Amino acid sequence: MSADLSSGAIDALAWDKQGGLLPAIVQDADTLRVLMLGYMDPAALRTTLDSGHVTFFSRSRNAQWTKGETSGHFLDVVAIDVDCDRDTLLIAARPHGPTCHLGRDSCFPAAPAASASFVRALDALIADRERERPADSYTTRLFEGGVRRIAQKVGEEGVETALAAVVQSDEALLGEAGDLLYHLLVLLRARGLGLADVEALLQARHAR
């Protein structure tokens, strides 16, 4: 969730510390990897909130700049947090394509990601496939087959995983488990859900 960023709360941020700008760290909402650092003035922050796309104040252009306005590699805002001194922003976003102008996912090539980052990245890739439906993609064919067909595949993979656990090798079990997890992520996405929704449910159960 975003911090309280009402008009009054935005005005109360520590804009005076750095000449009217605040550093804004952008983090991948799914992998938790740091993607880039930019700067925002109050107008850029308001545009970010209104548009849902991360927008900066470009010091080199001396103007507002929405990441992706030229490349199409937008950063869709998921949440915005403010640090304890009210002088730095942390933005969780979902990138559309590489963030770095060099074509890399992150402007920091060695930036680490969460331990579950590949599953998160796979979930994000499946979301892209659902939205873009590229030709010659197995995932696209699954989505076009509809929820019933995907659910059938999950059932088949579940049975195969159970059988592998009983009578096959560890390698076979891991292979079937991977197939099951992939198809389950596709099924969730076909219903408008994702890995984050499952995680939120599990966290709520654990809290109880």
Kinemage of the C-alpha trace (Angstrom):
@kinemage 1
@onewidth
@group {chain A} dominant
@subgroup {mainchain}
@vectorlist {calphas} color= white
{ca met a 1} P 0.000 0.000 0.000
{ca ser a 2} L 1.060 3.580 -0.590
{ca ala a 3} L 1.871 5.874 2.284
{ca asp a 4} L -0.485 8.757 3.004
{ca leu a 5} L 0.197 10.976 -0.002
{ca ser a 6} L -2.731 13.350 0.140
{ca ser a 7} L -2.083 16.875 -1.077
{ca gly a 8} L -1.224 18.037 2.421
{ca ala a 9} L 1.055 15.064 3.045
{ca ile a 10} L 2.941 15.730 -0.187
{ca asp a 11} L 3.475 19.362 0.794
{ca ala a 12} L 4.783 18.215 4.199
{ca leu a 13} L 7.629 16.157 2.710
{ca ala a 14} L 11.152 17.514 3.213
{ca trp a 15} L 11.453 19.176 -0.190
{ca asp a 16} L 13.694 21.925 1.172
{ca lys a 17} L 16.602 19.583 1.945
{ca gln a 18} L 17.683 19.099 -1.688
{ca gly a 19} L 16.469 22.140 -3.528
{ca gly a 20} L 12.886 21.010 -4.003
{ca leu a 21} L 13.666 17.451 -5.093
{ca leu a 22} L 13.477 14.077 -3.383
{ca pro a 23} L 15.413 10.956 -4.467
{ca ala a 24} L 13.035 8.212 -5.595
{ca ile a 25} L 14.296 4.628 -5.470
{ca val a 26} L 12.341 2.329 -7.801
{ca gln a 27} L 12.094 -1.332 -6.821
{ca asp a 28} L 10.544 -4.196 -8.783
{ca ala a 29} L 7.326 -5.040 -6.948
{ca asp a 30} L 7.683 -8.726 -7.779
{ca thr a 31} L 11.394 -9.487 -7.464
{ca leu a 32} L 12.222 -6.668 -4.989
{ca arg a 33} L 15.242 -5.803 -7.127
{ca val a 34} L 16.297 -2.144 -7.181
{ca leu a 35} L 15.724 -0.889 -10.714
{ca met a 36} L 16.823 2.737 -10.745
{ca leu a 37} L 17.133 6.013 -8.893
{ca gly a 38} L 15.523 9.243 -10.015
{ca tyr a 39} L 14.347 12.524 -8.528
{ca met a 40} L 10.880 13.945 -8.064
{ca asp a 41} L 9.522 17.372 -7.351
{ca pro a 42} L 5.969 17.752 -5.961
{ca ala a 43} L 4.476 17.993 -9.457
{ca ala a 44} L 6.212 14.797 -10.630
{ca leu a 45} L 4.996 12.934 -7.547
{ca arg a 46} L 1.427 14.098 -8.167
{ca thr a 47} L 1.668 13.071 -11.830
{ca thr a 48} L 2.969 9.660 -10.736
{ca leu a 49} L -0.010 9.202 -8.429
{ca asp a 50} L -2.530 10.449 -10.989
{ca ser a 51} L -1.202 8.522 -14.001
{ca gly a 52} L -0.004 5.330 -12.334
{ca his a 53} L 3.307 5.636 -14.243
{ca val a 54} L 6.524 6.595 -12.451
{ca thr a 55} L 7.338 10.162 -13.414
{ca phe a 56} L 10.475 12.078 -12.470
{ca phe a 57} L 11.817 15.580 -12.624
{ca ser a 58} L 14.721 15.347 -15.055
{ca arg a 59} L 17.557 17.544 -13.875
{ca ser a 60} L 19.284 17.376 -17.270
{ca arg a 61} L 16.126 18.402 -19.149
{ca asn a 62} L 14.870 20.671 -16.386
{ca ala a 63} L 11.421 19.231 -17.018
{ca gln a 64} L 9.031 16.510 -15.948
{ca trp a 65} L 9.712 13.124 -17.539
{ca thr a 66} L 7.664 9.933 -17.431
{ca lys a 67} L 9.830 6.825 -17.608
{ca gly a 68} L 8.867 4.974 -20.800
{ca glu a 69} L 7.285 7.876 -22.656
{ca thr a 70} L 9.716 7.301 -25.525
{ca ser a 71} L 10.641 3.615 -25.191
{ca gly a 72} L 7.282 2.316 -23.998
{ca his a 73} L 9.037 0.760 -20.994
{ca phe a 74} L 6.762 2.297 -18.399
{ca leu a 75} L 7.012 1.607 -14.690
{ca asp a 76} L 3.521 0.890 -13.329
{ca val a 77} L 3.197 2.062 -9.741
{ca val a 78} L 2.170 -0.542 -7.161
{ca ala a 79} L 2.985 1.322 -3.945
{ca ile a 80} L 4.909 4.347 -2.686
{ca asp a 81} L 6.539 4.610 0.722
{ca val a 82} L 8.252 7.505 2.467
{ca asp a 83} L 11.254 7.098 4.731
{ca cys a 84} L 11.391 8.175 8.380
{ca asp a 85} L 12.954 11.562 7.573
{ca arg a 86} L 10.388 12.298 4.850
{ca asp a 87} L 13.182 13.018 2.359
{ca thr a 88} L 13.336 9.823 0.256
{ca leu a 89} L 10.696 7.888 -1.673
{ca leu a 90} L 10.605 4.126 -2.234
{ca ile a 91} L 8.448 3.139 -5.198
{ca ala a 92} L 7.375 -0.439 -5.883
{ca ala a 93} L 6.597 -0.785 -9.576
{ca arg a 94} L 6.083 -3.338 -12.313
{ca pro a 95} L 8.318 -2.636 -15.318
{ca his a 96} L 7.259 -2.998 -18.938
{ca gly a 97} L 10.525 -4.130 -20.464
{ca pro a 98} L 14.051 -3.190 -19.376
{ca thr a 99} L 14.443 -0.215 -17.054
{ca cys a 100} L 18.002 0.745 -17.954
{ca his a 101} L 18.688 2.655 -21.182
{ca leu a 102} L 21.387 0.041 -21.888
{ca gly a 103} L 18.681 -2.593 -22.214
{ca arg a 104} L 19.245 -4.152 -18.792
{ca asp a 105} L 16.525 -4.960 -16.286
{ca ser a 106} L 18.157 -2.712 -13.700
{ca cys a 107} L 20.438 0.310 -13.841
{ca phe a 108} L 22.409 -1.564 -11.157
{ca pro a 109} L 23.460 -4.796 -12.917
{ca ala a 110} L 24.558 -6.518 -9.699
{ca ala a 111} L 21.504 -5.496 -7.665
{ca pro a 112} L 20.218 -8.567 -5.814
{ca ala a 113} L 16.649 -9.824 -5.812
{ca ala a 114} L 14.607 -11.761 -3.286
{ca ser a 115} L 15.310 -15.476 -2.975
{ca ala a 116} L 11.971 -16.256 -4.628
{ca ser a 117} L 12.733 -13.843 -7.437
{ca phe a 118} L 12.535 -16.338 -10.288
{ca val a 119} L 9.026 -17.436 -9.350
{ca arg a 120} L 8.039 -13.782 -8.995
{ca ala a 121} L 9.637 -13.007 -12.345
{ca leu a 122} L 7.846 -15.976 -13.916
{ca asp a 123} L 4.549 -14.719 -12.521
{ca ala a 124} L 5.264 -11.280 -14.018
{ca leu a 125} L 6.184 -12.854 -17.374
{ca ile a 126} L 2.933 -14.837 -17.388
{ca ala a 127} L 1.058 -11.595 -16.714
{ca asp a 128} L 2.794 -10.057 -19.745
{ca arg a 129} L 1.845 -13.065 -21.882
{ca glu a 130} L -1.778 -12.781 -20.774
{ca arg a 131} L -1.841 -9.119 -21.726
{ca glu a 132} L 0.145 -9.228 -24.972
{ca arg a 133} L -0.737 -12.730 -26.307
{ca pro a 134} L 2.374 -13.190 -28.486
{ca ala a 135} L 2.057 -15.703 -31.311
{ca asp a 136} L 3.813 -19.084 -31.048
{ca ser a 137} L 3.719 -18.944 -27.234
{ca tyr a 138} L 2.549 -21.974 -25.265
{ca thr a 139} L 1.318 -19.650 -22.529
{ca thr a 140} L -0.766 -17.742 -25.068
{ca arg a 141} L -2.335 -21.002 -26.239
{ca leu a 142} L -3.235 -21.853 -22.670
{ca phe a 143} L -4.924 -18.501 -22.122
{ca glu a 144} L -6.826 -18.786 -25.386
{ca gly a 145} L -8.037 -22.236 -24.308
{ca gly a 146} L -9.851 -20.660 -21.368
{ca val a 147} L -10.038 -21.286 -17.642
{ca arg a 148} L -11.537 -24.786 -17.947
{ca arg a 149} L -8.701 -26.029 -20.130
{ca ile a 150} L -6.057 -24.483 -17.872
{ca ala a 151} L -7.750 -25.982 -14.804
{ca gln a 152} L -7.666 -29.371 -16.511
{ca lys a 153} L -3.914 -29.002 -17.060
{ca val a 154} L -3.415 -28.114 -13.399
{ca gly a 155} L -5.334 -31.242 -12.432
{ca glu a 156} L -3.229 -33.395 -14.751
{ca glu a 157} L 0.024 -31.920 -13.459
{ca gly a 158} L -1.156 -32.362 -9.864
{ca val a 159} L -1.776 -36.058 -10.407
{ca glu a 160} L 1.566 -36.485 -12.151
{ca thr a 161} L 3.337 -34.696 -9.304
{ca ala a 162} L 1.668 -36.945 -6.717
{ca leu a 163} L 2.599 -40.083 -8.668
{ca ala a 164} L 6.187 -38.917 -9.072
{ca ala a 165} L 6.413 -38.373 -5.309
{ca val a 166} L 5.372 -41.963 -4.672
{ca val a 167} L 7.108 -44.005 -7.352
{ca gln a 168} L 9.685 -41.874 -9.195
{ca ser a 169} L 13.026 -40.199 -8.562
{ca asp a 170} L 13.648 -36.833 -6.930
{ca glu a 171} L 14.550 -35.450 -10.343
{ca ala a 172} L 11.213 -36.566 -11.761
{ca leu a 173} L 9.354 -35.094 -8.789
{ca leu a 174} L 11.067 -31.740 -9.208
{ca gly a 175} L 10.240 -31.703 -12.912
{ca glu a 176} L 6.565 -32.411 -12.291
{ca ala a 177} L 6.448 -29.885 -9.441
{ca gly a 178} L 7.846 -27.235 -11.774
{ca asp a 179} L 5.193 -28.022 -14.380
{ca leu a 180} L 2.481 -27.866 -11.723
{ca leu a 181} L 3.660 -24.515 -10.367
{ca tyr a 182} L 3.848 -22.982 -13.839
{ca his a 183} L 0.346 -24.106 -14.819
{ca leu a 184} L -1.035 -22.977 -11.447
{ca leu a 185} L 0.380 -19.478 -12.023
{ca val a 186} L -1.275 -19.432 -15.456
{ca leu a 187} L -4.595 -20.503 -13.919
{ca leu a 188} L -4.414 -17.783 -11.273
{ca arg a 189} L -3.659 -15.166 -13.921
{ca ala a 190} L -6.566 -16.373 -16.057
{ca arg a 191} L -8.788 -15.571 -13.084
{ca gly a 192} L -7.216 -12.123 -12.656
{ca leu a 193} L -5.039 -13.231 -9.731
{ca gly a 194} L -1.328 -13.721 -9.174
{ca leu a 195} L 1.390 -14.953 -6.861
{ca ala a 196} L 1.086 -11.848 -4.670
{ca asp a 197} L -2.535 -12.707 -3.902
{ca val a 198} L -1.568 -16.178 -2.708
{ca glu a 199} L 1.254 -14.746 -0.617
{ca ala a 200} L -1.115 -12.232 0.989
{ca leu a 201} L -3.526 -15.032 1.903
{ca leu a 202} L -0.774 -17.148 3.422
{ca gln a 203} L 0.556 -14.191 5.392
{ca ala a 204} L -2.919 -13.451 6.751
{ca arg a 205} L -3.332 -17.087 7.808
{ca his a 206} L 0.077 -17.089 9.441
{ca ala a 207} L -0.775 -13.902 11.372
{ca arg a 208} L -3.808 -15.645 12.858
